[in-house]
Amino acid sequence: MLSIKTFSVPGREEVTAPNQAIFDSLKKNVGFVPNLYAYFAKNDTALRDYLALQNRKSTLTAKEREIINLVTSQINGCRYCQSAHTVLGKLAGFTEEQVLEIRHGRATFDAKYDALARFVASVVETKGKATEGAKDAFFAAGYSEANLIDVVIAIGDKIISNYIHNLTELEIDFPLADPL
């Protein structure tokens, strides 16, 4: 017999003091604690560790990181991250049309971003065995091996949150992204 587990975010009384300090900072800086971050707080160290990974210094720009987040979340079918990064992508300067195109794994409005989006799609779809064409185009667009490392770290970051949401199906607390 199958059992159905309902996943929820922890209540305030369930949150450790270090996680509550992170919640307070998120409320101050973002205005709320996203449900996905709140779920990470069910573990004493996961939220801090995840935010450290997410906020690490990178050779990539904010727009390039949003391309990675949007492409990866689309391929992994994570509605939560598609929705969150649609908002964040627009805040980074992409238009609604550009965000939708990026979610399709391309960015024809900018040659360098297009090479990145196609490279990320190839990496995620092939579990790291990107096509030679995608790798060649990535490097030809001006990206370096240091950038490649940061792309893979950013993909890993996004896969973590995609999988957590896909497993839990927590309530999406961002405006829902349009389905493709």
Backbone as a chain_set.jsonl record, in Angstrom:
{"seq": "MLSIKTFSVPGREEVTAPNQAIFDSLKKNVGFVPNLYAYFAKNDTALRDYLALQNRKSTLTAKEREIINLVTSQINGCRYCQSAHTVLGKLAGFTEEQVLEIRHGRATFDAKYDALARFVASVVETKGKATEGAKDAFFAAGYSEANLIDVVIAIGDKIISNYIHNLTELEIDFPLADPL", "coords": {"N": [[0.836, -1.167, 0.0], [0.566, 2.202, -0.837], [1.88, 5.079, 0.756], [1.022, 8.442, 1.274], [2.887, 11.25, 1.592], [2.662, 14.377, 3.038], [4.226, 17.364, 2.479], [5.535, 20.121, 4.198], [6.362, 23.484, 5.176], [8.442, 24.366, 7.972], [7.029, 25.361, 11.119], [7.329, 28.406, 13.039], [8.103, 27.714, 15.658], [9.511, 25.405, 15.22], [11.906, 26.053, 14.067], [15.389, 26.389, 14.196], [17.566, 28.539, 16.133], [19.802, 29.618, 14.601], [18.764, 29.265, 11.97], [16.458, 30.798, 12.202], [17.592, 33.329, 12.379], [18.534, 33.577, 9.777], [16.079, 33.534, 8.446], [15.022, 35.939, 9.428], [16.768, 37.749, 8.237], [16.225, 37.248, 5.524], [13.544, 38.078, 5.422], [13.905, 40.786, 5.909], [15.512, 41.575, 3.696], [14.357, 40.441, 1.364], [11.688, 40.45, 1.787], [10.057, 38.356, 2.431], [10.07, 34.883, 3.475], [10.903, 32.579, 1.228], [9.039, 29.626, 0.455], [10.529, 27.369, -0.343], [13.09, 27.872, 0.705], [12.383, 27.933, 3.389], [11.709, 25.273, 3.751], [14.223, 24.051, 3.532], [15.155, 24.666, 6.043], [14.338, 22.682, 7.721], [16.422, 21.135, 8.222], [19.291, 21.436, 10.173], [21.622, 22.686, 9.087], [21.361, 22.95, 6.339], [20.043, 25.153, 5.028], [21.748, 27.371, 5.495], [24.095, 26.361, 4.286], [23.196, 25.991, 1.64], [22.518, 28.624, 0.873], [25.052, 29.766, 1.059], [26.359, 28.455, -1.031], [24.782, 29.376, -3.153], [25.28, 32.103, -3.093], [27.967, 32.427, -3.552], [31.107, 33.8, -4.691], [31.509, 34.453, -8.151], [32.54, 33.954, -11.564], [30.649, 34.634, -13.318], [28.041, 36.788, -14.536], [25.113, 38.344, -13.013], [22.976, 38.162, -14.81], [23.838, 36.047, -16.454], [23.862, 33.962, -14.585], [21.122, 33.827, -14.077], [20.229, 32.922, -16.558], [21.255, 30.32, -16.502], [19.823, 29.334, -14.284], [17.149, 29.503, -15.212], [17.128, 27.874, -17.571], [17.981, 25.375, -16.546], [15.997, 24.865, -14.61], [13.739, 24.689, -16.215], [14.271, 22.435, -17.838], [14.413, 20.504, -15.846], [11.833, 20.502, -15.0], [10.831, 22.009, -12.838], [8.454, 23.748, -11.405], [8.332, 25.601, -9.324], [10.929, 26.823, -9.263], [11.04, 27.726, -11.906], [9.092, 29.694, -11.759], [10.047, 31.417, -9.682], [12.509, 32.223, -10.81], [11.695, 33.408, -13.132], [10.669, 35.803, -12.194], [13.048, 36.779, -10.964], [14.737, 36.841, -13.175], [13.586, 38.864, -14.706], [14.012, 40.983, -12.942], [16.736, 41.068, -13.167], [16.986, 42.179, -15.624], [15.985, 41.06, -17.978], [13.46, 40.809, -20.506], [9.969, 39.806, -20.546], [9.518, 38.247, -22.847], [12.143, 37.503, -23.481], [12.806, 35.961, -21.22], [11.04, 33.791, -21.581], [12.082, 32.746, -23.967], [14.651, 32.024, -23.104], [13.994, 30.02, -21.279], [13.366, 28.076, -23.094], [15.844, 27.252, -23.796], [17.519, 28.828, -25.31], [18.829, 31.995, -26.522], [18.419, 34.031, -28.599], [18.529, 36.745, -28.9], [20.966, 37.676, -28.075], [24.188, 36.863, -28.848], [26.263, 35.77, -27.198], [24.887, 35.095, -24.821], [23.165, 33.279, -25.965], [24.868, 31.172, -26.703], [25.603, 30.376, -24.14], [23.09, 29.605, -22.997], [22.387, 27.466, -24.692], [24.545, 25.779, -24.211], [24.203, 25.224, -21.452], [21.72, 23.892, -21.583], [22.505, 21.648, -23.046], [24.356, 20.492, -21.264], [22.726, 19.912, -18.994], [20.683, 18.289, -20.094], [22.172, 16.084, -20.937], [23.327, 15.137, -18.68], [25.842, 16.175, -18.007], [27.414, 15.497, -20.163], [27.91, 17.234, -22.41], [27.388, 18.21, -25.824], [29.955, 18.299, -28.336], [29.667, 20.405, -30.088], [28.138, 22.245, -28.573], [29.931, 22.8, -26.517], [32.092, 23.85, -28.012], [30.87, 26.167, -29.123], [30.303, 27.571, -26.781], [32.894, 28.188, -25.791], [33.846, 29.601, -28.011], [32.24, 31.821, -27.882], [33.465, 33.333, -26.041], [33.687, 32.471, -23.444], [35.465, 31.04, -20.657], [37.527, 28.393, -19.223], [37.373, 28.717, -16.472], [34.887, 29.945, -16.329], [33.336, 27.795, -17.235], [33.553, 26.04, -15.065], [32.196, 27.542, -13.113], [29.665, 27.605, -14.305], [28.905, 24.906, -14.138], [28.845, 24.609, -11.341], [26.768, 26.4, -10.757], [24.662, 25.136, -12.119], [24.54, 22.792, -10.574], [23.761, 23.898, -8.097], [21.191, 24.786, -8.814], [19.973, 22.378, -9.538], [19.798, 21.144, -7.043], [17.79, 22.695, -5.699], [15.71, 22.363, -7.554], [15.228, 19.582, -7.403], [14.516, 19.294, -4.691], [12.105, 20.737, -4.66], [10.652, 19.327, -6.626], [10.374, 16.885, -5.368], [8.91, 17.529, -3.072], [6.823, 19.234, -3.779], [6.085, 21.733, -2.722], [4.041, 24.577, -1.868], [3.901, 27.098, -4.309], [5.186, 30.237, -3.971], [5.513, 32.474, -5.545], [4.618, 34.567, -8.363], [3.039, 32.524, -10.738], [4.913, 31.059, -13.312], [4.423, 31.193, -16.83], [3.333, 28.233, -18.445], [5.303, 26.272, -20.734]], "CA": [[0.0, 0.0, 0.0], [1.32, 3.447, -0.913], [1.526, 6.145, 1.699], [1.237, 9.755, 0.69], [3.482, 12.164, 2.556], [2.433, 15.784, 2.768], [5.397, 18.134, 2.87], [5.203, 21.496, 4.558], [7.46, 24.259, 5.748], [8.375, 24.306, 9.433], [6.471, 26.5, 11.845], [8.346, 29.203, 13.74], [8.581, 26.986, 16.834], [10.357, 24.298, 14.773], [13.101, 26.593, 13.425], [16.505, 26.63, 15.105], [17.968, 29.952, 16.244], [20.564, 30.061, 13.42], [17.866, 29.361, 10.817], [15.571, 31.95, 12.417], [18.373, 34.52, 12.025], [18.515, 33.639, 8.307], [14.708, 33.927, 8.092], [14.882, 37.37, 9.716], [17.521, 38.455, 7.193], [15.461, 37.125, 4.284], [12.366, 38.952, 5.53], [14.377, 42.173, 5.79], [16.081, 41.843, 2.371], [13.515, 39.951, 0.275], [10.313, 40.754, 2.131], [9.41, 37.132, 2.913], [10.896, 33.677, 3.417], [10.334, 31.665, 0.233], [8.729, 28.301, 0.984], [11.616, 26.419, -0.588], [14.119, 28.141, 1.714], [11.846, 27.513, 4.679], [11.804, 23.817, 3.815], [15.625, 23.727, 3.828], [15.374, 24.874, 7.471], [14.035, 21.453, 8.467], [17.743, 20.592, 8.498], [20.002, 22.49, 10.913], [22.685, 23.384, 8.346], [21.134, 22.961, 4.888], [19.718, 26.479, 4.505], [22.989, 28.151, 5.504], [24.997, 25.804, 3.275], [22.649, 26.255, 0.318], [22.673, 30.05, 0.591], [26.481, 30.016, 0.828], [26.623, 28.005, -2.403], [24.069, 30.254, -4.074], [25.825, 33.46, -3.044], [29.425, 32.409, -3.689], [31.68, 34.645, -5.738], [31.464, 33.745, -9.428], [33.014, 34.666, -12.759], [29.471, 34.888, -14.146], [27.205, 37.923, -14.163], [23.776, 37.998, -12.514], [22.156, 37.727, -15.956], [24.286, 34.712, -16.871], [23.37, 33.002, -13.582], [19.68, 33.641, -14.291], [20.086, 32.039, -17.734], [21.498, 28.955, -16.011], [18.691, 28.958, -13.428], [15.94, 29.332, -16.026], [17.271, 26.709, -18.45], [18.039, 24.166, -15.724], [14.687, 24.644, -13.99], [12.8, 24.256, -17.254], [14.579, 21.055, -18.22], [14.097, 19.641, -14.713], [10.403, 20.552, -14.739], [10.558, 22.569, -11.517], [7.56, 24.908, -11.524], [8.704, 26.584, -8.303], [12.108, 27.573, -9.708], [10.663, 28.452, -13.122], [8.343, 30.875, -11.328], [10.948, 32.313, -8.948], [13.548, 32.787, -11.681], [11.054, 34.325, -14.077], [10.685, 37.087, -11.476], [14.434, 37.226, -10.793], [15.268, 37.149, -14.5], [13.091, 40.201, -15.062], [14.734, 41.93, -12.084], [18.107, 41.159, -13.704], [16.947, 42.99, -16.837], [15.407, 40.382, -19.136], [12.039, 41.038, -20.754], [9.134, 38.597, -20.472], [9.783, 37.449, -24.058], [13.486, 36.928, -23.356], [12.728, 34.9, -20.219], [10.404, 32.627, -22.21], [13.034, 32.16, -24.912], [15.712, 31.386, -22.317], [13.456, 28.756, -20.761], [13.426, 27.124, -24.212], [17.233, 26.848, -23.977], [18.208, 29.668, -26.296], [18.735, 33.444, -26.278], [18.833, 34.55, -29.905], [18.661, 38.2, -28.823], [22.349, 37.985, -27.71], [24.977, 35.697, -29.277], [26.985, 35.156, -26.071], [23.882, 34.459, -23.972], [22.634, 32.129, -26.699], [25.84, 30.083, -26.544], [25.491, 29.918, -22.751], [21.821, 28.893, -22.816], [22.459, 26.185, -25.409], [25.516, 24.956, -23.492], [23.554, 24.752, -20.227], [20.726, 22.887, -21.977], [23.219, 20.431, -23.424], [24.922, 19.902, -20.042], [21.667, 19.359, -18.137], [20.001, 17.198, -20.792], [23.053, 14.923, -21.094], [23.928, 14.855, -17.371], [27.248, 16.577, -18.013], [28.129, 15.062, -21.37], [27.481, 18.188, -23.436], [27.884, 17.953, -27.173], [31.15, 19.056, -28.73], [29.199, 21.652, -30.684], [27.744, 23.163, -27.498], [31.172, 23.23, -25.843], [32.833, 24.722, -28.931], [30.171, 27.449, -29.21], [30.481, 28.212, -25.473], [34.238, 28.783, -25.756], [33.944, 30.574, -29.111], [31.522, 33.023, -27.461], [34.323, 34.088, -25.131], [33.724, 31.904, -22.102], [36.723, 30.388, -20.309], [37.392, 27.197, -18.398], [36.891, 29.18, -15.167], [33.438, 30.115, -16.502], [32.748, 26.46, -17.318], [33.445, 25.534, -13.694], [31.108, 28.264, -12.46], [28.402, 27.155, -14.902], [28.567, 23.602, -13.558], [28.464, 24.839, -9.945], [25.434, 27.015, -10.772], [23.713, 24.073, -12.481], [24.404, 21.955, -9.38], [22.95, 24.674, -7.156], [19.793, 24.791, -9.25], [19.465, 21.006, -9.461], [19.426, 20.898, -5.643], [16.472, 23.269, -5.409], [14.73, 21.709, -8.442], [14.897, 18.26, -6.882], [13.776, 19.449, -3.437], [10.714, 21.088, -4.957], [9.978, 18.245, -7.354], [10.053, 15.839, -4.398], [7.969, 17.985, -2.043], [5.719, 19.991, -4.373], [5.683, 22.808, -1.828], [3.268, 25.65, -2.48], [4.714, 28.101, -5.018], [4.85, 31.539, -3.416], [5.864, 33.484, -6.537], [3.654, 34.503, -9.478], [3.306, 31.324, -11.55], [5.465, 31.24, -14.659], [3.612, 30.592, -17.874], [3.85, 26.942, -18.923], [5.782, 26.289, -22.132]], "C": [[0.893, 1.246, 0.0], [0.905, 4.385, 0.197], [1.864, 7.473, 1.039], [1.719, 10.67, 1.796], [3.173, 13.583, 2.118], [3.629, 16.554, 3.308], [4.977, 19.561, 3.163], [6.439, 22.189, 5.109], [7.333, 24.215, 7.261], [7.697, 25.547, 10.006], [7.581, 27.193, 12.611], [8.933, 28.444, 14.928], [9.514, 25.832, 16.476], [11.707, 24.762, 14.223], [14.179, 26.863, 14.467], [16.876, 28.11, 15.104], [18.809, 30.407, 15.042], [19.696, 30.195, 12.172], [16.901, 30.534, 10.979], [16.299, 33.242, 12.081], [18.416, 34.693, 10.507], [17.128, 34.07, 7.837], [14.525, 35.428, 8.293], [15.596, 38.207, 8.656], [16.781, 38.406, 5.859], [14.247, 38.04, 4.3], [12.765, 40.407, 5.336], [14.785, 42.494, 4.347], [15.174, 41.476, 1.202], [12.039, 40.289, 0.523], [9.532, 39.555, 2.649], [10.419, 35.994, 2.862], [10.262, 32.758, 2.384], [10.134, 30.259, 0.822], [9.862, 27.295, 0.781], [12.739, 26.621, 0.416], [13.641, 27.692, 3.09], [11.95, 25.997, 4.826], [13.227, 23.369, 4.122], [15.885, 23.817, 5.336], [14.933, 23.689, 8.322], [15.327, 20.725, 8.835], [18.556, 21.728, 9.136], [20.984, 23.296, 10.078], [22.385, 23.587, 6.87], [20.852, 24.355, 4.337], [20.975, 27.345, 4.433], [23.932, 27.669, 4.396], [24.51, 26.121, 1.864], [22.816, 27.726, -0.052], [24.133, 30.426, 0.353], [26.859, 29.596, -0.592], [26.009, 28.982, -3.401], [24.716, 31.638, -4.176], [27.346, 33.512, -3.161], [29.878, 33.348, -4.796], [31.791, 33.82, -7.016], [32.063, 34.611, -10.532], [31.849, 35.063, -13.659], [28.691, 36.09, -13.63], [25.864, 37.43, -13.622], [22.883, 37.513, -13.654], [22.552, 36.321, -16.404], [23.819, 33.654, -15.876], [21.867, 32.776, -13.733], [19.407, 32.785, -15.527], [20.238, 30.589, -17.292], [20.305, 28.479, -15.186], [17.432, 28.67, -14.235], [16.011, 28.083, -16.901], [17.217, 25.42, -17.633], [16.667, 23.848, -15.127], [13.646, 24.177, -14.999], [13.028, 22.794, -17.605], [14.198, 20.082, -17.102], [12.623, 19.698, -14.306], [10.035, 21.09, -13.365], [9.752, 23.851, -11.652], [7.914, 25.995, -10.51], [9.852, 27.452, -8.813], [11.859, 28.297, -11.036], [9.982, 29.765, -12.733], [9.251, 31.879, -10.626], [11.934, 32.983, -9.896], [12.97, 33.574, -12.854], [11.038, 35.722, -13.453], [12.11, 37.625, -11.397], [15.092, 37.573, -12.133], [14.836, 38.53, -14.973], [13.794, 41.265, -14.218], [16.18, 42.117, -12.557], [18.158, 41.926, -15.021], [16.422, 42.313, -18.08], [13.93, 40.757, -19.277], [11.29, 39.711, -20.599], [9.414, 37.677, -21.657], [11.155, 36.781, -23.982], [13.502, 35.789, -22.344], [12.119, 33.642, -20.833], [11.351, 31.951, -23.197], [14.15, 31.428, -24.173], [15.222, 30.052, -21.767], [13.415, 27.685, -21.843], [14.862, 26.692, -24.513], [17.972, 27.615, -25.055], [18.0, 31.14, -25.935], [19.199, 34.159, -27.535], [18.994, 36.06, -29.936], [20.081, 38.636, -28.465], [23.2, 36.743, -27.978], [25.686, 35.001, -28.113], [26.011, 34.446, -25.135], [23.287, 33.223, -24.644], [23.567, 30.927, -26.56], [25.763, 29.508, -25.133], [24.219, 29.095, -22.55], [21.862, 27.522, -23.489], [23.444, 25.225, -24.736], [24.875, 24.377, -22.228], [22.525, 23.67, -20.562], [21.406, 21.567, -22.322], [23.791, 19.725, -22.19], [23.835, 19.213, -19.226], [20.998, 18.159, -18.81], [20.845, 15.932, -20.871], [23.757, 14.529, -19.798], [25.44, 15.079, -17.394], [28.035, 16.167, -19.235], [27.694, 15.918, -22.552], [28.09, 17.839, -24.783], [29.134, 18.788, -27.439], [30.749, 20.4, -29.32], [28.824, 22.678, -29.63], [28.97, 23.679, -26.76], [31.954, 24.196, -26.731], [32.195, 26.106, -29.015], [30.327, 28.248, -27.914], [31.841, 28.907, -25.42], [34.414, 29.829, -26.849], [33.241, 31.884, -28.758], [32.321, 33.857, -26.47], [34.355, 33.574, -23.708], [35.02, 31.125, -21.906], [36.463, 29.096, -19.532], [36.945, 27.562, -16.981], [35.379, 29.392, -15.223], [32.741, 28.765, -16.552], [32.554, 25.88, -15.918], [32.295, 26.223, -12.97], [29.75, 27.892, -13.025], [27.98, 25.828, -14.261], [28.164, 23.751, -12.092], [27.066, 25.446, -9.878], [24.358, 26.005, -11.171], [23.472, 23.173, -11.265], [23.543, 22.612, -8.315], [21.476, 24.568, -7.538], [19.202, 23.394, -9.226], [19.04, 20.678, -8.032], [18.027, 21.433, -5.371], [15.385, 22.665, -6.294], [14.292, 20.373, -7.854], [14.117, 18.357, -5.569], [12.32, 19.8, -3.744], [9.988, 19.956, -5.679], [9.591, 17.107, -6.415], [8.937, 16.257, -3.444], [6.717, 18.65, -2.589], [5.167, 21.046, -3.419], [4.902, 23.865, -2.593], [4.209, 26.683, -3.089], [4.257, 29.473, -4.548], [5.402, 32.696, -4.26], [4.761, 33.469, -7.589], [4.016, 33.322, -10.391], [3.833, 31.709, -12.928], [4.514, 30.591, -15.654], [4.184, 29.238, -18.261], [4.325, 27.063, -20.363], [5.118, 25.149, -22.889]], "O": [[1.861, 1.321, 0.756], [-0.274, 4.478, 0.541], [2.868, 7.599, 0.338], [1.046, 10.846, 2.812], [3.397, 13.948, 0.964], [3.996, 16.403, 4.473], [4.155, 20.135, 2.449], [7.43, 21.547, 5.458], [6.231, 24.044, 7.784], [7.785, 26.638, 9.442], [8.654, 26.624, 12.808], [10.136, 28.525, 15.177], [10.233, 25.332, 17.34], [12.568, 23.929, 13.94], [13.918, 27.488, 15.495], [16.534, 28.841, 14.175], [18.555, 31.486, 14.507], [19.869, 31.137, 11.398], [16.562, 31.194, 9.997], [15.686, 34.168, 11.549], [18.343, 35.814, 10.004], [17.014, 34.887, 6.923], [13.949, 36.11, 7.445], [15.091, 39.246, 8.231], [16.718, 39.407, 5.144], [13.952, 38.703, 3.306], [12.056, 41.172, 4.681], [14.446, 43.559, 3.831], [15.216, 42.129, 0.159], [11.249, 40.398, -0.415], [8.464, 39.717, 3.239], [11.493, 36.13, 2.276], [9.189, 32.208, 2.63], [10.965, 29.775, 1.59], [10.117, 26.463, 1.651], [13.288, 25.647, 0.93], [14.415, 27.131, 3.866], [12.249, 25.497, 5.911], [13.429, 22.42, 4.88], [16.751, 23.11, 5.851], [15.14, 23.698, 9.535], [15.32, 19.812, 9.661], [18.498, 22.865, 8.668], [21.165, 24.486, 10.335], [23.1, 24.337, 6.205], [21.371, 24.709, 3.278], [21.229, 27.983, 3.412], [24.496, 28.477, 3.658], [25.305, 26.476, 0.994], [23.214, 28.039, -1.174], [24.424, 31.304, -0.459], [27.598, 30.305, -1.275], [26.651, 29.365, -4.379], [24.694, 32.261, -5.238], [27.946, 34.552, -2.889], [29.123, 33.651, -5.72], [32.123, 32.635, -6.972], [32.086, 35.839, -10.439], [32.046, 35.755, -14.657], [28.685, 36.372, -12.431], [25.522, 36.255, -13.755], [22.121, 36.561, -13.485], [21.686, 35.497, -16.699], [23.422, 32.561, -16.28], [21.388, 31.659, -13.538], [18.454, 32.005, -15.539], [19.438, 29.733, -17.669], [19.83, 27.357, -15.363], [16.729, 27.696, -13.966], [15.049, 27.317, -16.963], [16.496, 24.486, -17.984], [16.231, 22.697, -15.139], [12.777, 23.367, -14.677], [12.083, 22.008, -17.662], [13.722, 18.979, -17.366], [12.214, 19.014, -13.368], [9.033, 20.672, -12.786], [10.295, 24.908, -11.974], [7.804, 27.183, -10.813], [9.758, 28.679, -8.796], [12.414, 29.372, -11.263], [10.265, 30.815, -13.31], [9.223, 33.067, -10.946], [12.168, 34.187, -9.794], [13.693, 34.331, -13.501], [11.36, 36.706, -14.118], [12.357, 38.786, -11.723], [15.908, 38.491, -12.208], [15.621, 39.27, -15.565], [14.133, 42.334, -14.727], [16.771, 43.181, -12.374], [19.238, 42.285, -15.489], [16.41, 42.925, -19.148], [13.242, 40.992, -18.283], [11.896, 38.641, -20.531], [9.535, 36.464, -21.488], [11.307, 35.625, -24.374], [14.14, 34.762, -22.577], [12.632, 32.543, -20.624], [11.415, 30.724, -23.256], [14.549, 30.334, -24.574], [15.954, 29.063, -21.789], [13.427, 26.495, -21.528], [15.082, 25.856, -25.39], [18.933, 27.117, -25.641], [17.116, 31.483, -25.151], [20.242, 34.812, -27.54], [19.538, 36.603, -30.897], [20.391, 39.825, -28.535], [22.955, 35.687, -27.396], [25.705, 33.772, -28.05], [26.274, 33.325, -24.702], [22.949, 32.245, -23.977], [23.116, 29.805, -26.33], [25.847, 28.294, -24.949], [24.274, 28.001, -21.989], [21.416, 26.532, -22.91], [23.215, 24.016, -24.693], [24.991, 23.18, -21.963], [22.47, 22.641, -19.889], [20.937, 20.498, -21.932], [23.719, 18.501, -22.086], [23.999, 18.066, -18.812], [20.773, 17.132, -18.17], [20.304, 14.826, -20.873], [24.665, 13.698, -19.803], [26.21, 14.275, -16.868], [29.225, 16.468, -19.327], [27.185, 15.414, -23.554], [29.167, 17.25, -24.864], [29.334, 19.845, -26.84], [31.407, 21.413, -29.083], [29.151, 23.857, -29.769], [29.042, 24.859, -26.415], [32.424, 25.233, -26.264], [32.901, 27.114, -28.981], [30.467, 29.47, -27.954], [31.93, 30.078, -25.049], [35.071, 30.846, -26.626], [33.603, 32.941, -29.276], [31.908, 34.956, -26.1], [34.989, 34.184, -22.846], [35.6, 30.614, -22.863], [35.319, 28.759, -19.228], [36.214, 26.797, -16.352], [34.669, 29.057, -14.275], [31.666, 28.603, -15.974], [31.511, 25.296, -15.623], [31.507, 25.567, -12.289], [28.768, 27.866, -12.283], [26.819, 25.66, -13.887], [27.231, 23.084, -11.643], [26.261, 25.051, -9.034], [23.26, 26.02, -10.616], [22.329, 22.832, -10.963], [22.697, 21.962, -7.702], [20.622, 24.294, -6.695], [18.02, 23.242, -8.918], [18.028, 20.006, -7.829], [17.172, 20.705, -4.868], [14.257, 22.473, -5.84], [13.099, 20.075, -7.817], [13.172, 17.6, -5.351], [11.406, 19.225, -3.154], [8.833, 19.663, -5.371], [8.585, 16.434, -6.643], [8.113, 15.431, -3.051], [5.669, 18.636, -1.942], [3.955, 21.236, -3.314], [5.072, 24.031, -3.8], [5.188, 27.091, -2.465], [3.09, 29.834, -4.701], [5.715, 33.764, -3.734], [4.038, 32.48, -7.709], [5.177, 33.156, -10.765], [3.273, 32.566, -13.612], [3.883, 29.575, -15.361], [5.401, 29.102, -18.393], [3.799, 27.875, -21.125], [5.371, 24.969, -24.08]]}, "num_chains": 1, "name": "protein.A"}
